[in-house]
Amino acid sequence: MTMQDILGSFDWESFQSVLTYDPEQPLIFSSGLFLFMFLAFSFVYMLLQRALNARLVFVTLFSYYFYYKSSGIYFFLLAVVTLSDWLIGRQIGRLAAPPDHQLPPGSFDSDEDELESDMDEIAQRRRKAKWLVALSVVIDLSLLAYFKYTNFFAGTIAAMLGNNFQPWDIFLPVGISFFTFQSLSYTIDIYRGEIKPLRNLLDYAFFVSFFPQLVAGPIVKARDFVPQIRKPLVITRRMFAMGVYLIIIGLFKKAVISDYISVNYVERIFDQPEMFSGVEVLLGLYGYALQIYCDFSGYSDMAIGIALLLGFRFPMNFNAPYRSTSVTDFWRRWHISLSTWLRDYLYISLGGNRKGRIRQYLNLFITMLLGGLWHGASFNFVAWGALQGAGLCAHKWFSQVVLRRPKDYQSRGLRRLLAIVVTFHFVVASWILFRAADAGTCATIVEKVFTDFNAHLLPDVLAGYPWVFALMCFGFVTHYLPDRWQTRIVARLSLTNVVVYALLITAVIYIVIQVKSSDIQPFIYFQF
């Protein structure tokens, strides 16, 4: 067979469809296509190990292609945010620089006059810089507001006026909430004097578009990531072992645990809760708590692991959140990059705890309310944020005012166990607002759990879904294992070689193929 015959028999149309954007099949880490593309990407990446600028260009172009495979033509939004904030950041940096002049010789009075003039100039520059930060906020949040909240606000206003509203056909680009927040942190940090503006547009484009965390986080701050960009590429054995471990764990969490229990149990409960007993509904709530954790932390694990394989370190995004002893502790462990972003750029900007206890509680509540709205353009997300804000305020009041405990207090023994159980069930209850389609579904779920429990059905339910509850049991048990177990596993992996890594990844992929009952589901946080 000649080369012409081979090329003629090749299905170019199918090949082209794989490489172009498909709204039904966005490119995600847990897909076979991404794993294949990442192998090819890694080969070119290592060839460019010593060519820094070429490597940055290559990764940036691949990141834009990755986003194109997720959101199609809307990758231009990424370019708009990148260019505008880079230009604004440079101008803020110029205004933040000290006045450039030499003190003229003369008397002490003339020095005082010069000092007063400097202070006026600094104040004027500061005001201009503040307006530039406001411009950055307006540009980024306007894009976010249009694509994510237009229908929500228009529908709310129409309902208040008694008008019928038909939602406009506005596409929500994947991950727009993540890269706009990440880019905003850059201009705000320059204004605060925490970082210097980047002179090179390529460096900033690389930072904003870096594909491992582009569409679902973690939200990486510029001050943490930018210093790594132009460092020599060094990937230690431990970094490689940790990267492979996190990719394996993340893939298992997402494609095995989360997808399986979702498709085979959780979705059925939330779609028609009235068809099930209270015990089945409660198990569905526990299942969703595990599903959303494994789905989102699985993505974060894979993102952090892929970044490590490329020589970059991301901060931890989840730290066993269902071990939390309070709502405050939960938000130190759940979606850490978002909670710290809200703390650093919203809560502190509102005044934090600097203006009295009542104002602190109000600031906490507003922060979580807006954090709920960040998750989605719906009143159920607003209600979820309000409930989390109320929980934070209640915990701080009870622990600091009633019990007068120090901020670093940690319970022990049975008291700690009770705190974990209570916190876990508060979080599970709040997930009802997060997951249910409407208020009626929320009411039905609560009614079923409290008025139609039927505990005697538990053995039959467990027998009817053996693999679902086996995976749920495995997921929760491993969640509560000591952190030192992970440290030991990574230490052992670092002593092995590439063959062992390849065999482990192959084994996980084989398990994924065996247990999945449908196509791999998109990540839950893609909608945010």
Secondary structure as the mmCIF struct_conf table of DSSP 4:
data_model
#
loop_
_struct_conf.conf_type_id
_struct_conf.id
_struct_conf.beg_label_comp_id
_struct_conf.beg_label_asym_id
_struct_conf.beg_label_seq_id
_struct_conf.end_label_comp_id
_struct_conf.end_label_asym_id
_struct_conf.end_label_seq_id
HELX_RH_AL_P HELX_RH_AL_P1 MET A 3 SER A 9
BEND BEND1 PHE A 10 PHE A 10
HELX_RH_AL_P HELX_RH_AL_P2 TRP A 12 LEU A 19
BEND BEND2 THR A 20 THR A 20
TURN_TY1_P TURN_TY1_P1 PRO A 23 GLU A 24
BEND BEND3 GLN A 25 GLN A 25
TURN_TY1_P TURN_TY1_P2 PHE A 29 SER A 30
BEND BEND4 SER A 31 SER A 31
HELX_RH_AL_P HELX_RH_AL_P3 GLY A 32 LEU A 47
TURN_TY1_P TURN_TY1_P3 LEU A 48 ARG A 50
HELX_RH_AL_P HELX_RH_AL_P4 LEU A 52 SER A 71
HELX_RH_3T_P HELX_RH_3T_P1 GLY A 72 TYR A 74
HELX_RH_AL_P HELX_RH_AL_P5 PHE A 75 ALA A 96
BEND BEND5 ALA A 97 ALA A 97
HELX_LH_PP_P HELX_LH_PP_P1 PRO A 98 PRO A 99
HELX_LH_PP_P HELX_LH_PP_P2 LEU A 103 PRO A 104
BEND BEND6 PRO A 105 PRO A 105
HELX_RH_AL_P HELX_RH_AL_P6 PHE A 108 LEU A 161
TURN_TY1_P TURN_TY1_P4 GLY A 162 GLY A 162
HELX_LH_PP_P HELX_LH_PP_P3 GLN A 166 TRP A 168
TURN_TY1_P TURN_TY1_P5 VAL A 174 GLY A 175
HELX_RH_AL_P HELX_RH_AL_P7 ILE A 176 TYR A 191
TURN_TY1_P TURN_TY1_P6 ARG A 192 GLY A 193
BEND BEND7 GLU A 194 ILE A 195
HELX_LH_PP_P HELX_LH_PP_P4 LYS A 196 LEU A 198
BEND BEND8 ARG A 199 ARG A 199
HELX_RH_AL_P HELX_RH_AL_P8 LEU A 201 SER A 209
HELX_RH_3T_P HELX_RH_3T_P2 PHE A 211 GLN A 213
TURN_TY1_P TURN_TY1_P7 LEU A 214 ALA A 216
HELX_RH_AL_P HELX_RH_AL_P9 ALA A 222 ILE A 229
TURN_TY1_P TURN_TY1_P8 ARG A 230 ARG A 230
BEND BEND9 LYS A 231 LYS A 231
HELX_RH_AL_P HELX_RH_AL_P10 ARG A 237 LEU A 251
HELX_RH_PI_P HELX_RH_PI_P1 PHE A 252 SER A 258
HELX_RH_AL_P HELX_RH_AL_P11 ASP A 259 ILE A 261
HELX_RH_PI_P HELX_RH_PI_P2 SER A 262 VAL A 266
HELX_RH_AL_P HELX_RH_AL_P12 GLU A 267 ASP A 271
HELX_RH_3T_P HELX_RH_3T_P3 PRO A 273 MET A 275
BEND BEND10 PHE A 276 PHE A 276
HELX_RH_AL_P HELX_RH_AL_P13 GLY A 278 LEU A 309
TURN_TY1_P TURN_TY1_P9 LEU A 310 GLY A 311
BEND BEND11 ASN A 319 ASN A 319
HELX_RH_3T_P HELX_RH_3T_P4 PRO A 321 ARG A 323
BEND BEND12 THR A 325 SER A 326
HELX_RH_AL_P HELX_RH_AL_P14 VAL A 327 ARG A 333
BEND BEND13 TRP A 334 HIS A 335
HELX_RH_AL_P HELX_RH_AL_P15 ILE A 336 LEU A 342
HELX_RH_PI_P HELX_RH_PI_P3 ARG A 343 TYR A 347
TURN_TY1_P TURN_TY1_P10 ILE A 348 LYS A 355
HELX_RH_AL_P HELX_RH_AL_P16 ARG A 357 HIS A 375
BEND BEND14 ALA A 377 SER A 378
HELX_RH_AL_P HELX_RH_AL_P17 PHE A 379 LYS A 396
HELX_RH_PI_P HELX_RH_PI_P4 TRP A 397 VAL A 402
BEND BEND15 LEU A 403 LEU A 403
TURN_TY1_P TURN_TY1_P11 LYS A 407 ASP A 408
HELX_RH_AL_P HELX_RH_AL_P18 GLY A 413 ARG A 435
BEND BEND16 ALA A 437 ASP A 438
HELX_RH_AL_P HELX_RH_AL_P19 ALA A 439 THR A 451
HELX_RH_3T_P HELX_RH_3T_P5 ALA A 455 LEU A 457
HELX_RH_AL_P HELX_RH_AL_P20 LEU A 458 GLY A 464
BEND BEND17 TYR A 465 TYR A 465
HELX_RH_AL_P HELX_RH_AL_P21 PRO A 466 HIS A 479
TURN_TY1_P TURN_TY1_P12 TYR A 480 TYR A 480
BEND BEND18 LEU A 481 LEU A 481
HELX_RH_AL_P HELX_RH_AL_P22 ASP A 483 LEU A 493
TURN_TY1_P TURN_TY1_P13 SER A 494 LEU A 495
BEND BEND19 THR A 496 THR A 496
HELX_RH_AL_P HELX_RH_AL_P23 VAL A 498 VAL A 515
BEND BEND20 SER A 517 ASP A 519
HELX_LH_PP_P HELX_LH_PP_P5 ILE A 520 PHE A 523
HELX_RH_3T_P HELX_RH_3T_P6 ILE A 524 GLN A 527
#
